Amino acid sequence: MSIEKLTPFLAPAYENFPKGRVVSLVVLRTTLSETIFRTEGTGEPMCREFVHAGIEDQRTIERLVMTKRKQIAPERRRGREFLRAYDLLYNAKKEESVCSLNTNAPCEMCIDCFLYGFAAGGGGAQKSRIWTEDAFSLLPAAELVSDRTLNGVYENGTMRLKRDDDTDKASTSLNTSEYIKPGVHFLDVVTLKDVTADELRYILGNILLTSRYGAVSSRVGRMENQILGIFGGIAELPSSLELVQSVHDAMRTREELLEHPFNRNILAGAVESVIDGWKARRGITLKLSPEEVQALIDDVDRCWSPDEREAFLKRLDEAYLPFRQEPVADAKKSRSRAKKTADTEAES
């Protein structure tokens, strides 16, 4: 199994202190529907940045950005759906409520807390062991966005609601919103620090099973994630921006390919040729072949299959058992009960 080749870069068990083991993923994220990535409200433009087109091509262009939070939040929620289904989320230490994101009260004991980290809890902290960064589109933003006019009609199907005292007033629910076209490719590098084999399977499952990103994800935002490369070493890979720029340099001599939309297989081939050269970089020891990557994905699919999913998640959950800290209040009660028991025994 290809995951065994990664053994030198995987932790045998969870450890609270880092030991310099790095597994890196190269991910191709492709929009399958209209998608909205913005940090402001309705009507604001998509997230974008001015950057150099390539490492050799120093022209300045504006690229779309899929911010790190737009990636990691939906993937965490996807994994937590299954933790909730199998009762693997615990009560928060501060409150008598089940662990939940963005409540400032993590349980500090579930798989999600151990992997993605927490900072506010019952006195403990866990740094995230999944490092992400902004992903960039390959093509300029101007070619990849369009506008859509939206209106909110009344229940009678028109923009006017006829009433005796308000017969002429039209609905103001009318605006124009920018969106990212289907078929846009974002290239991304994800770095995993000191994760175990099962943690790697869990993270890959979250990435591969998440299919909705961005705003209004119940209506738009379909994306497909594809793992194009897996590396092992003691150092990070080049950044997502360097990857996009290197692929741009590799493809710019074929201008007809740098038009939206372009063939995903051609892009995957260009990415493979670029990342193949990363094997010689300092701190990078191993690159799985495409066949080995597929074997690892098959292994992940097997663990997440209906027959094995519950056993897999419970096995991973039990791996943290020696590291779970008893809630402070419960610990005090336990110590108090132990003291009373000792006093009673002494008196008798």
C-alpha positions, 0 to 999 in steps of 0.5 A, spaced: 500 500 500 502 506 498 500 509 505 506 505 507 511 508 503 509 515 507 510 511 514 517 515 515 513 522 515 507 519 519 506 519 526 505 512 529 501 516 534 498 522 536 503 527 539 502 534 542 509 536 540 511 537 533 517 532 530 518 535 523 514 530 519 511 533 513 506 530 508 503 535 503 498 535 498 497 538 491 489 539 490 486 541 484 479 545 485 474 545 479 468 549 480 462 545 477 457 551 478 456 558 479 460 559 485 461 565 490 467 567 494 467 574 497 469 576 504 464 582 503 456 582 503 452 581 497 453 586 491 461 586 492 466 583 488 469 576 488 476 575 492 482 577 488 489 579 488 494 582 483 500 578 482 505 576 477 502 571 472 508 567 472 515 566 475 518 567 469 512 571 466 513 578 470 506 581 467 502 583 473 495 580 472 489 579 477 487 572 479 481 570 483 482 567 490 479 562 494 481 564 501 484 559 506 477 559 510 473 558 504 477 551 504 477 549 511 471 551 514 466 547 509 471 541 510 471 541 517 463 541 517 463 535 512 467 531 517 463 533 523 457 531 520 459 524 521 462 525 528 456 527 530 452 521 526 456 516 530 456 520 537 463 522 537 463 529 538 463 531 546 461 536 551 464 542 551 468 543 557 466 550 559 458 549 557 454 543 557 453 543 550 456 539 544 462 541 541 460 546 535 464 551 531 465 558 532 462 558 539 468 559 543 467 553 547 470 547 543 470 540 547 478 539 546 477 532 545 474 530 538 477 528 532 476 535 529 479 539 535 485 534 535 486 535 528 484 542 526 486 545 533 482 550 538 485 556 542 479 557 547 477 552 551 478 549 558 485 552 559 488 547 553 490 549 546 492 545 540 495 548 534 492 546 527 496 540 524 493 542 517 496 548 514 492 551 508 493 558 504 490 561 499 488 558 492 489 562 486 486 561 479 490 559 473 487 564 469 486 572 470 479 574 474 476 578 468 475 572 464 472 568 469 467 572 472 460 574 470 454 578 473 447 575 475 441 580 476 437 577 482 430 579 484 425 577 489 418 577 487 412 577 491 408 570 492 403 573 486 410 572 482 411 579 480 415 585 483 409 589 486 404 587 491 397 589 490 394 592 497 389 597 498 394 602 501 400 600 497 398 599 490 404 602 486 410 600 490 415 596 487 419 591 490 426 593 492 429 586 492 433 587 486 440 587 485 446 585 481 451 580 483 458 577 481 459 570 480 465 565 478 463 561 472 463 553 472 469 550 470 474 555 473 480 551 476 484 553 483 491 550 484 492 549 492 497 546 496 495 543 503 501 541 508 499 536 514 504 536 520 505 530 524 499 526 522 498 519 523 495 514 517 488 514 520 488 522 520 491 522 513 485 518 511 480 523 515 483 529 512 483 526 505 476 524 506 474 531 508 477 534 502 474 529 497 467 528 500 466 536 500 462 538 494 460 545 496 464 552 498 463 559 498 456 563 499 449 561 498 452 554 498 445 551 498 444 553 491 451 554 488 458 553 489 459 546 487 466 544 486 470 537 485 477 536 489 482 532 485 488 530 489 494 531 484 500 529 488 502 527 495 509 528 498 513 526 504 519 530 507 521 535 512 519 541 509 513 544 506 512 544 498 512 551 494 506 555 495 500 555 492 501 561 488 508 559 486 505 552 483 500 557 479 505 561 476 510 555 474 504 552 471 502 558 467 510 558 465 509 551 463 503 553 459 504 560 456 507 557 450 501 554 448 496 560 448 490 556 446 490 552 452 490 559 456 483 560 455 477 559 459 474 553 459 480 548 458 481 541 458 482 539 466 486 533 463 491 537 460 491 542 466 493 535 470 498 533 466 501 540 466 501 540 474 504 533 474 510 536 470 511 541 474 511 538 481 515 532 478 521 537 479 519 538 486 522 531 488 529 535 488 528 540 492 531 541 499 527 537 505 523 533 500 524 526 500 518 522 497 513 523 491 508 518 490 507 516 483 500 517 480 498 510 481 500 510 488 496 516 489 490 513 486 492 507 491 491 511 497 485 514 494 482 507 494 484 506 501 481 512 503 474 510 499 474 504 503 475 507 510 469 512 508 465 506 505 458 505 509 461 498 511 467 501 514 466 508 516 463 507 523 469 502 525 474 507 522 472 513 525 471 510 532 478 507 531 481 514 530 477 517 536 480 511 541 487 513 539 486 520 542 483 516 549 490 517 553 491 524 551 484 527 553 483 531 559 478 531 564 474 537 564 476 541 570 469 541 574 469 533 573 476 533 575 475 537 582 469 533 583 473 526 582 478 529 587 473 531 592 470 524 591 477 521 592 478 525 598 472 523 602 473 516 600 480 516 603 477 520 609 472 515 610 477 509 610 481 513 615 476 514 620 473 507 619 
